[in-house]
Amino acid sequence: MIRTENYISRPDRSSRRIAYPYDAFVFTSAETLGYLCNISLYDEFMDAEASIEAYRKGEPILAELFEGIDVIAPVTTPIIKYGHMNSVGVPLIFPKTGQVALDMKQTDLSEVLKILKKPCDFLGGLTPFHVEYLKKLRQAFPGRRVHWGWQSEGPVTTIWGLAGNDAMYGVYDEPELFRECMDAVIDSLVGYTKFYCQIDGTAVMDPFPDHGRICDDIAAMFSPALWGEFVLPYWKRFMDEAPVPSRKIHCEDMKKSHLGLLDSLNLEDYDPGISPFLNPQMIADSTDTPFCWRLGSFLYPQMSEEMCHDFAIQAAVDGAQYTFTAIEPMMCTPEIIRKIRAYYDGAMEVRKALIEGSSRSDLKKLLHGCYHDAYWDNWAGFRK
């Protein structure tokens, strides 16, 4: 079944509440739909008509391939998390093959501060093109929620995108200037979020796929000793001032020593994304923050169907509120589709057992494999 309404992005409820008592979210994007009908990602970036064709032709193909799996496939303009940065002057690169990238220049923090202090209506760069793109998709799909993909990154990732390596050095060499820049980044991000909602026609920022959460992977490059001064205050300020639906964070590649710091944020939902030095048991042991767990696309070839099935179950045993996986072009093969189905079936077994009154520890009996050294020690995505 293809779910086109993107039910996980309801502003009044977080993903974990919708998933209660447990669920597996399987979603896809226009890139995969285009791949299924020979439309390139580059063409989708450049032309709204290419995306319209990808949705119209790709959805029936996807539905047939993934029959029996509840796949979320909402309509969205190209998902580009650099919309805010481009609007304030950072150029973008669109390769013929592959994802969009920042055309980063080495800029010192003083120059970044000047840029951010200037009045900005966020209509610079490619913003007008993406506003028009949104209009075209909404005209093509009346009655369906069409999300605006022209989005933003979290504050630490934003200052890195604006200043390059000077941001990484500046936190040590010029901490006062770094803090001043971070305050200016928050001012700009809050302003952009309000602008985004105005264009998108929503009261809060709630786009697919992150539905209002801060996405700030570069923050994981800062040691835990720096977070109390240079990360957490800015996450808090953004969540307090921006029109977001709830307090949610996505930050990849965090280490165990970062986890306890999350408790001060009172988060509704923490998404570790791809973080090879973490596993659900470590997260549950280190923080009280509700969290989810992702099965990344590149891990499927290394996993058996049994391991994919048990991924959903062991994550539930160890405290994850829900799991998710994103269907990418490389996953549209018979072998990997079988593995996705095994993962999805495992999660549905968990959901049924919890609804019927099982405890989380009781779920171990649903595991297909026997893991004497513990599941995560055997999992391809975890590094001891």
QUIJOZI-V547712 format. One record per residue. SS is DSSP state (2 for helix, 1 for strand, 0 for the rest). Layout:
[[SS] [SS]]
This chain:
[[0] [1] [1] [0] [0] [0] [2] [2] [2] [0] [0] [0] [0] [0] [2] [2] [2] [2] [2] [0] [0] [0] [0] [1] [1] [1] [1] [1] [0] [2] [2] [2] [2] [2] [2] [2] [0] [0] [0] [0] [2] [2] [2] [2] [2] [2] [0] [2] [2] [2] [2] [2] [2] [2] [2] [2] [2] [2] [2] [2] [2] [2] [2] [2] [2] [0] [0] [0] [0] [0] [1] [1] [0] [0] [1] [1] [0] [0] [0] [1] [0] [0] [2] [2] [2] [2] [2] [0] [0] [0] [0] [1] [1] [0] [0] [0] [0] [0] [0] [0] [1] [1] [0] [0] [0] [0] [0] [0] [2] [2] [2] [2] [2] [2] [2] [2] [2] [0] [0] [0] [0] [0] [0] [0] [0] [0] [2] [2] [2] [2] [2] [2] [2] [2] [2] [2] [2] [2] [2] [2] [0] [0] [0] [0] [0] [1] [1] [0] [0] [1] [0] [0] [0] [0] [2] [2] [2] [2] [2] [2] [2] [2] [2] [0] [2] [2] [2] [2] [2] [2] [2] [2] [2] [0] [2] [2] [2] [2] [2] [2] [2] [2] [2] [2] [2] [2] [2] [2] [2] [2] [2] [2] [2] [2] [2] [2] [2] [2] [2] [2] [0] [0] [0] [0] [1] [0] [0] [0] [0] [0] [0] [0] [0] [1] [1] [0] [2] [2] [2] [2] [2] [0] [0] [2] [2] [2] [2] [2] [2] [2] [0] [2] [2] [2] [2] [2] [2] [2] [2] [2] [2] [0] [0] [1] [0] [0] [0] [1] [1] [1] [0] [0] [0] [0] [0] [2] [2] [2] [2] [2] [2] [2] [2] [2] [2] [0] [0] [0] [1] [1] [1] [0] [0] [0] [0] [0] [0] [0] [0] [2] [2] [2] [2] [2] [2] [2] [0] [0] [0] [0] [1] [1] [1] [1] [0] [0] [2] [2] [2] [2] [2] [2] [0] [0] [2] [2] [2] [2] [2] [2] [2] [2] [2] [2] [2] [2] [2] [0] [0] [0] [0] [0] [1] [1] [1] [1] [1] [0] [2] [2] [2] [0] [0] [2] [2] [2] [2] [2] [2] [2] [2] [2] [2] [2] [2] [2] [2] [2] [2] [2] [2] [2] [2] [2] [2] [0] [0] [0] [0] [0] [2] [2] [2] [2] [2] [2] [0] [0] [0] [0] [0] [0] [0] [0] [2] [2] [2] [2] [0] [0] [0] [0] [0] [0]]
